[in-house]
Structures are given as C-alpha cells and as structure tokens.
Amino acid sequence: MTYKILIVEDDPIIRMKIKGHFAQAGHTVFEADNGVGMKEILNREKIDLILLDINLPGEDGIQLTRDVRNTSDIAIIMVTGRTDPIDRILGLEMGADDYVTKPVEPRELLVRAKNLLWRIQLTRDALEQAEAAWSQLEKDDSTFRFLDFEFDVAQRQLSKCQDMVKLTKAEYELLVAFITHPNRVLGRDRLLNLISHRVDTPSDRTVDVLIRRLRNKMEESIKNPKIFITIHG
C-alpha cells in the first residue's frame, strides 16, 4: 500500500536522502523546509504521515506537532538532532507517534513509518467494524436489537434468539454504557465512572475482566469480536 508522506526538514541533503528511500518504496513524497510550507501542503493534500524535524526556522517541530494534533490525527514521526530525553518526552506528549534521532538511517525510518501506518490502519479497520455492527442497532422504547440479540434495558434482560443470557449487575451496567454510547470509543476511565458503583475496589483490571466476560457470553469468536472492539492506544 502506498501513502502520501510529507518531509519537513530544513537541511536539503537530509531531505533528499529520506525522500529517495520513500519514493523508491512507491510512496508519494512532499517536501517543506519550515512550518509555513508544511501548512500549505496540509491544506491542499491528504497527507498520511509527517516526518518532522524539531529544529526549524520559525515555529519549531514541537509547536507544529501541537498545532496538527488540534485538528488532525495524521501520523507524525519526529526526526531530530536533539538527544535530550526531555525533548523526546515533550514531542510525544504533544502528540508525536514516534521519535528518531539523527543521524537517521533512512531504511530504519522507512520501516518505522511502515509499522506505524500499519497499526493506524488496523485501528481504522476496527472502528469501521464497530460502526458496521452498531449500524444494525434498532431502538424501540427501552429495547435494543443488534445482531441476534435483544436487550431490554428496563427489564434488565438480554436474550439471543429468544434464549436468555444471564448478566451480573456489573455486566449489565457495562452493556448499558455501550448501548447508550453507540459509535463511540469509551476509555477505561469513562467505563469505570459508569460502573464503579456496582463493583468493589474498581480498577483498570475490572474493565478488562468485565469485557472478557461479556465477550465470552456474546461473541461468536473471542479472537475476532464484532460487538466489543478494542481500539489500542
């Protein structure tokens, strides 16, 4: 699969070397030597990955990363000569997906970019599967129907093909949380807020255990879930 790559680097030699490897791999490569040029390209092209230097004339890479993250989830790998761990941490906190120090090996950078874009695509595919599953959801008063299930929230009853599926109070609360927030990714903290009053000493592990129990009761395949989709990261 080919992608649109944007290299933001003020050193023309480094830019040329990186561009050569990515172009040879079949990707479409765009170049900019500062933040102004970067923003112009982003305004007219649908970029998949930005290779961004920190030390740039004008706005530095950390500020540019923050600006991009305010409006987009484009993949970002920082490529910089700074070796201070604080710079690495700050770059990642601003929203960079990866951080590579110079002198950079273009082949390593190409592999890192490939792996990052692959992981992002997996996440998008998972979201599409979740949306497809929830698109079958039909609401009738307090009864929800999806796939082969019927969930009567008021009666606290879940059935599959008219066969009752027993739920604990915590499992019921968690299922209500998902049912009432279709097409949304719910983090562990959010889920804990919705179910913690039903669970003693709640923690991140509590959510994992409950999700696993619901999958065991509702999914046809635990390895390929269609109802409860995990979005990593």
N, C-alpha and C positions, 0 to 999 in steps of 0.2 A: 504494500500500500504506500502511496506517495503522499507527501504533506507539503504545506507551504511553510517555509522556515524564514524567519526574519533575524538577521545577524545585526546587532547594534554594537559596533566596535569602532573606536576612532583610529586604531592602528591599521592602515590599509594592508600591510603584509599579513598580519594575523587574520584579518577579514578574508583575504584572498585564499589562504590555506584552508580555512574552515569551509568557505563556500565551495571550493573544489571538491572536497570529500562528500559534502551533502548533495551537490549537483550530480556527482558521479553515481551516487546511490539512487538517483532518479527523482529527487525532491526539487521543488521549485523554490529558489532562494532569492530573497530580497535583502538589500543592504541599507544601513543607515549609520552615520558616524556621530549622531547626537540624538537627544530626545525629540527635537523638533522634527527631524527626518523620520524618526520612528513613529511618531503620532500621525504624520501624513500618510505613511504606508498603512497603518492600522485603520485609518478612516476609509481607505479605498479597497483594502484586501482582507479576506477572511483568513487570517494567519492561524496556524495550528500550534506553532512553537516559536518562542523568542529566546535567542541566545544573547544574553545581555551583560555587557561589561559594567562594572561598578564605576570605575574612573572615567567619566565622560565630561566633555566641556558643557557648561550649563548645568542642567539637572543631572544628578548622579543616578546610578542604576537603582539604588535603594528607593529613592523618591519615585522614580519611574515605575518600579515594581508596585509600589503602593497605589499609584495612580491607575495602573492597569487593573489591579485587583478590585478597585472600587466599582468597576463597570464590566469586568470580564473574568472568565475562568481559563483564559489562554495559558497553556503550559509555558513555564519560564525556567530556564536554566541560567544561573549567573556564572559568567566566565570572567575571572578577575585575577589580578596580581596580588591582591591583598590576602595575607595569610593569617591575620589576626582572627582567632575564634569568635570574637565579638562581632566582626563583620559577617561571618558565616551565620551566626545566630540571628543577627538583625535582618539579614537578607531573607532567611527562612521565615522569620516572624512577619515580615512584610508581605509574604505570600509566594516567594520563590519555591519551586518544586525540587530543585537540586542546585548544587553549588560546586563549581570546578575551579581549581586554582591554576594559574599559568606557571610555567609553560604548559600548555594543554596539548595533549596528544589528540589530533583530530579524529582518529579511529575510535579512541575511547569515548570522545564526545558524541560520535555518531551512535555508538552502542547505547550510551546513557539516554540519548534522545529517543531512540527506537523503543527502549524498555519503558520510558515514561509515557510515550504516546500510546503504547500498547495497553498499559494499565488504565489510562484515561478512557480508551475505547471500551475496555471491559466494564468500567463504571457506567458509561453511557448506555451500553447494551443492557446492563442490569436495570437501569432506570426505565428503559423502553419496555422491558419485560414487565416491570411493576405497573407501568401505566396501562399496558395491554390487559393485565389481569384486572385492574380496578375499573377499566372501561366497561367491564361486564357487570359492574355493580349496579343494582337497581334498588331504589329505596321506596318502600311502601309503608307509610307511618313509621313504626319503630322496627320494622322487619327489613333486613338487608339480605339480598340474594347475590351470590357471586360463585362462579364455577358451579360445583354441585352442592354448595352449602346454602343453608338458610339460617340466619342469625336473628332471633327475636330478642332485641335488647331489653324490652320491658319485662318479658317473661324469663330472661336470662337463660335462654335455650338455644343451643347450637345443634343443628342436625345436618346430616349428609345423606341425600337420597332418602329422607324421612327416617333415617336411623339416628338416634340421639347420640351426641358426642358430649361426654361429661367434662365439665370445666371446673377447676378450682376458682375461688374468688379472685386470686391474683391473675390467673389466666383470663378470666372473664374481663377484668379491668383492662388488661393489656390489649385484648381483642377489641374492646370498645375504643381504646385510644387509636388503634389503627383504622378501624371502621369510620370513625368521625374525623380522620385526617387523611382522606384518600389522596394519592398522587403527591405525597409529601415525604421527605426523608426526616425521620424522627430520631434525634440523638439519644444516647443513653440517659443524659441528664433530664431531658424532656420526658422520656418514658418513666423515669423514676418519680418525677413530680406527679405523674398521673396515677401511679400505682403504689407509691411508698406507704400510704396509709393502710394498705392491705397486707403489707409484708413486714415482718420483723427484721430489724437491722439491715435495711436495704443497701445495696451497693451495685457497682457496675456488673458484678458477677450475678446478681439477682436477675438482671435483664437477660443476660446470656442464657441462664438456666430456663427462664420462662419462655424465651423464644424457642429454645431447643424442644421444650415440652409441647408447645403449640405446633411446631413443625412435625413432631412425631405423631400428633393426633390428626393433623390436617393435610400435610403434604403427601402427594403420591410418591415423590422421590426426595429424600433428605438431601442428596447430593446435587439435585437440580430443582431447588424450590421455585415455585411460581407465585406463592402468596406472600411469604415473608422474605423479602430480598435484602441481603446485606450490601450496603454501599461502603466500601472500605475507605478510610480517610475522612 
